[in-house]
């Protein structure tokens, strides 16, 4: 009985201990599960908060000036970098470089001339008030100016997004300097016959004093003003124009003078001479100078609106996804019977390529050392702004397909699709004609093969004399046979 009681007591203690162990194990497992669940709950709540507060960025205005994407700039990064003048905040990092300092100093002269009416006019309190008015206006427009630049650009991400007083003052100062520099250039080309203050401002031909020994600079300035990342919003130039020139003594001078000045300024850079007036351009439609140049080119109409296509045929055109983005090279097309002709009539611009009757008609195109940077920046403009048609990109792809080798280029050149604006064109044509003649080629071959040194020359002369004597002997032998003495 005692033994049984002892065994039962040990059994109760064992079950109590086992139960306690089971409870503690369950609690530990529950705590462990809770600990594992806490990071998951935190992660879920964090994701929930991120999704709940996710709102698409809606800028005040759609950006119109962007840095060139790296994949586009890989081919030739120098085509997008200014050489002598920096314009806009995307190029601020280069303002202090030695090659930019001359134009940076000249910008201050442009501001003085536009405010005071002349670089020699004494500075007055009225001029100081006008300068302050321009700066305050630029500071007021600072949010809109920042919104005009893409916030994703590496250069401007910090400067354009920070809104400290120093940043606003620097932005306002640079806008006044760059805007007045552009305004002065446009007035020089667009308001040459204007009366009043403008005549005094642009009448001082001091441009060449700024570039003595560097006469090539103004041509480079024009090219720098057509770089995508080297721009200021055109509304900045318009505001400065209204503040500085909208006065009683400048009546009759309208904003249109800015567009006309830009068209004259960049007329020499057009790939094809402007034989017809450009399409009308309104100031309020211009985003910046490169965009103005883009608008000045009369772009071809869409395929369904092109000449010679009826509405029924346009309905049979394939969709954009089904259309061909490749053509054989010029040599292969020539071998297939396709002929090449210059399209001189009916072409709106050099982009207006047409294929009809087995002939590919290409408007003449002028190419210079600055043609590649200009085309690259126009294509970058099309790639960075959504509502811009891709005519330049399509033209570049088309010409890249045609011109694969030197023989392709020569084939198009012989078809007179690439005219030469060259004062030596006549001389070069005569040289080519002379080089193609037979007799000069035979004479050159004879000289190079048989008159290279005196001994060869002597042997040739002796051989010629012997040949002549042999001919004479043969002649007299035959002559005496038919007519004996």
SULFENKA-V951164 format. One record per residue. SS is DSSP state (@ for helix, = for strand, . for the rest). Layout:
ss: (SS:SS)
//
This chain:
ss: (.:@:@:@:@:@:@:@:@:@:@:@:@:@:@:@:@:@:@:@:@:@:@:@:@:@:@:@:@:@:@:@:@:@:@:@:@:@:@:@:@:@:@:@:@:@:@:@:@:@:@:@:.:.:.:.:.:.:.:.:.:.:.:.:=:.:.:.:.:@:@:@:@:.:.:.:@:@:@:@:.:.:.:.:.:.:.:.:@:@:@:@:@:@:.:.:.:@:@:@:@:@:@:@:@:@:@:@:@:@:@:@:@:@:@:@:.:.:.:.:.:.:.:.:@:@:@:@:@:@:@:@:@:@:@:@:@:@:@:@:.:@:@:@:@:@:@:.:=:.:.:.:.:.:.:@:@:@:@:@:@:.:.:.:@:@:@:@:@:@:@:@:@:@:@:@:@:@:@:@:@:@:@:@:@:@:@:@:@:@:.:.:.:.:.:.:@:@:@:@:@:@:@:.:.:.:.:@:@:@:.:.:.:.:.:.:@:@:@:@:@:@:@:@:.:.:.:.:.:.:.:.:.:@:@:@:@:@:@:@:@:@:@:@:@:.:.:@:@:@:.:.:.:.:.:@:@:@:@:@:@:@:@:@:@:.:@:@:@:.:.:.:.:.:.:.:.:.:.:.:.:.:@:@:@:.:.:.:@:@:@:@:@:@:@:.:.:.:.:.:.:.:@:@:@:.:.:.:.:.:@:@:@:@:.:.:.:.:.:.:.:.:.:.:.:.:.:.:.:@:@:@:@:@:@:.:.:.:=:=:=:=:.:.:.:.:.:.:.:.:.:.:.:=:=:=:.:.:=:=:=:=:.:.:.:.:.:.:.:.:@:@:@:@:@:@:@:@:@:@:@:@:@:@:.:.:.:.:.:.:@:@:@:@:@:@:@:@:@:@:@:@:.:.:.:@:@:@:@:@:@:@:@:@:.:.:.:.:.:.:.:.:.:.:@:@:@:@:@:@:@:@:@:@:@:@:.:@:@:@:@:@:@:@:@:@:@:@:@:@:.:.:.:@:@:@:@:@:@:@:@:@:@:@:@:@:@:@:@:@:@:@:@:@:@:@:@:@:@:@:@:@:.:.:.)
//
